């Protein structure tokens, strides 16, 4: 399952032609990267909002994710999405169905939870935007022209060096926002956190599509 914006995991800074970037914005994002590199795992809760004022649409939903390296487990839109580095499992309790995809078959451009917090390192130039309290907003402009995305506004807590929000501003008037409402690091995780228990779901008579 893809995130249109998300929830962003390479942890090495990529050269983006820094002459095009704001040095201040680059420095802030550099601190965010160093903070991420020092963390064994990350647990977040978030609110996802899709809004288009032109057609008077606003929809919000909540979700959570646990991320360790490239592995993650995501609870979102009544689904559980598990990635163990080998396969991606989309578990739908409502439909009692599981769809399994091999890692090699996943679109590299998909924005997954493991990329949410570091996606900005490639494919964007940076501009310093407004500041509100401890939150510094940074405008990310795609280096490749996009028919859908004008830019992304990234909120960074400059005290904690953590991403606090991400808003994709669409050219059609639709804005998609992820607000991180809870951010915890280096939690003690169960050994089975990123393990798919096939026997459990077979016993529950789930349909498993591999």
C-alpha positions in Angstrom: 0.0 0.0 0.0 1.3 3.4 -1.0 1.4 6.7 0.8 0.7 9.5 -1.6 2.9 11.7 0.7 4.1 9.6 3.3 5.2 8.8 5.6 9.1 9.1 4.3 14.6 5.7 4.5 17.9 6.1 3.4 19.8 7.8 6.1 22.6 9.2 4.1 22.5 12.8 2.9 22.3 13.1 -0.9 23.9 15.9 -2.7 21.2 18.1 -4.3 23.2 20.9 -5.8 23.4 22.9 -2.6 23.9 26.2 -4.5 20.1 26.0 -5.2 19.2 25.5 -1.6 18.9 27.8 1.4 22.0 27.2 3.7 19.8 27.7 6.7 17.2 25.2 5.5 20.0 22.7 4.6 21.5 23.1 8.1 18.2 22.4 9.8 17.5 19.3 7.7 21.1 18.1 8.4 20.4 18.2 12.1 17.2 16.2 11.5 19.1 13.6 9.6 21.7 13.3 12.4 18.9 12.8 14.9 17.3 10.1 12.9 20.6 8.3 12.4 21.0 8.1 16.2 17.6 6.4 16.8 17.2 2.6 16.7 13.4 2.8 16.1 10.6 5.4 15.9 7.0 5.2 16.9 4.6 7.9 15.7 1.0 8.7 15.8 -0.4 11.1 13.1 -3.4 12.8 11.7 -3.9 12.7 7.9 -6.0 15.5 6.4 -7.1 15.9 2.8 -8.5 19.3 2.0 -9.7 21.1 -1.1 -11.4 24.4 -0.4 -12.5 24.9 -4.0 -14.9 21.9 -3.8 -15.4 22.2 0.0 -13.9 18.8 0.9 -12.1 18.1 4.2 -11.4 14.6 5.4 -9.3 13.5 8.4 -8.2 10.2 9.7 -5.7 9.0 12.3 -3.0 6.4 12.1 0.2 5.1 13.8 3.4 3.5 12.7 6.4 1.8 14.2 9.6 2.1 12.1 13.0 0.4 12.4 15.3 0.8 9.5 13.3 -0.2 6.4 10.9 -2.3 8.4 7.6 -0.9 9.6 4.1 -1.7 10.8 1.4 0.8 10.0 -2.1 1.1 11.3 -4.1 3.3 8.9 -7.6 3.4 7.4 -8.7 0.2 9.2 -5.8 -1.7 7.6 -2.5 -3.1 9.0 0.4 -2.8 6.7 3.5 -4.7 7.6 6.9 -4.7 5.8 9.6 -7.0 7.0 12.2 -6.1 4.3 11.3 -9.2 2.2 7.6 -8.7 1.7 4.8 -6.2 2.2 1.6 -7.4 3.9 -1.7 -5.5 3.7 -4.0 -6.9 6.2 -7.7 -6.0 6.0 -9.6 -7.2 9.1 -12.9 -5.8 7.6 -12.6 -8.0 4.5 -10.7 -10.8 6.3 -8.1 -10.6 3.5 -4.4 -10.3 3.2 -2.5 -9.2 0.1 1.2 -10.0 0.0 3.8 -8.3 -2.3 7.5 -9.1 -2.7 9.8 -6.3 -1.9 11.2 -6.4 -5.5 7.7 -5.7 -6.8 7.1 -2.6 -4.8 7.3 0.7 -6.6 10.5 2.5 -5.6 8.7 5.8 -5.8 6.1 4.8 -3.2 6.3 7.0 -0.1 6.3 4.5 2.8 6.5 5.1 6.5 10.2 4.2 6.5 10.7 7.1 4.0 8.4 9.6 5.6 10.9 11.1 7.9 13.7 11.3 5.4 12.2 11.5 1.9 13.3 15.1 1.5 16.9 14.1 0.9 16.5 13.4 -2.8 14.6 15.2 -5.5 13.9 18.6 -3.9 15.5 22.0 -3.4 15.0 23.8 -0.1 13.7 27.2 0.8 13.3 28.7 4.3 9.6 29.6 4.9 7.7 31.0 7.9 8.4 30.1 11.6 5.9 29.6 14.3 7.3 29.1 17.8 9.7 26.1 17.7 8.4 25.0 14.3 10.4 26.2 11.2 8.7 25.5 7.9 10.8 24.6 4.9 9.5 24.7 1.4 10.5 21.7 -0.7 10.3 22.2 -4.5 10.5 19.1 -6.7 13.5 19.2 -9.0 11.4 17.4 -11.6 8.3 19.1 -12.9 5.2 17.4 -11.5 1.7 17.6 -13.0 0.1 17.2 -9.5 2.5 18.6 -6.9 3.3 22.3 -6.6 5.5 21.9 -3.5 5.7 20.4 0.0 5.8 22.3 3.2 7.8 20.6 5.9 7.4 21.6 9.5 10.5 20.9 11.7 10.8 21.2 15.5 14.1 23.0 15.7 14.5 22.2 19.5 14.0 18.4 19.1 15.3 18.3 15.4 12.2 16.3 14.4 9.7 16.5 11.6 6.4 17.6 13.0 4.3 18.0 9.9 4.3 17.6 6.1 1.8 19.2 3.7 1.8 18.4 0.0 0.3 21.3 -1.9 -1.4 20.2 -5.1 -1.7 22.1 -8.3 -5.4 21.2 -8.4 -6.1 22.9 -5.0 -5.9 19.7 -3.0 -3.6 19.8 0.1 -2.7 16.6 1.9 -1.2 17.0 5.4 0.3 14.6 7.9 0.6 16.1 11.4 2.7 14.0 13.8 0.8 14.1 17.1 3.1 11.8 19.1 6.8 10.9 18.4 8.7 8.4 20.5 12.1 6.8 19.9 14.1 3.8 21.0 11.2 1.9 22.4 11.5 -1.7 23.6 9.8 -3.7 20.8 8.5 -7.2 20.9 10.6 -9.7 18.8 7.5 -10.3 16.7 6.7 -6.7 15.9 7.7 -7.0 12.3 6.9 -10.7 11.9 3.9 -11.9 9.8 2.1 -14.7 11.6 0.6 -16.6 8.8 -0.7 -19.4 11.0 -2.7 -16.9 13.1 -4.6 -15.6 10.1 -5.1 -19.0 8.5 -6.7 -20.1 11.7 -9.0 -17.0 11.5 -9.9 -18.1 7.9 -8.5 -15.0 6.2 -8.1 -15.2 2.5 -4.3 -14.8 1.7 -3.4 -13.6 -1.7 0.3 -14.2 -2.4 
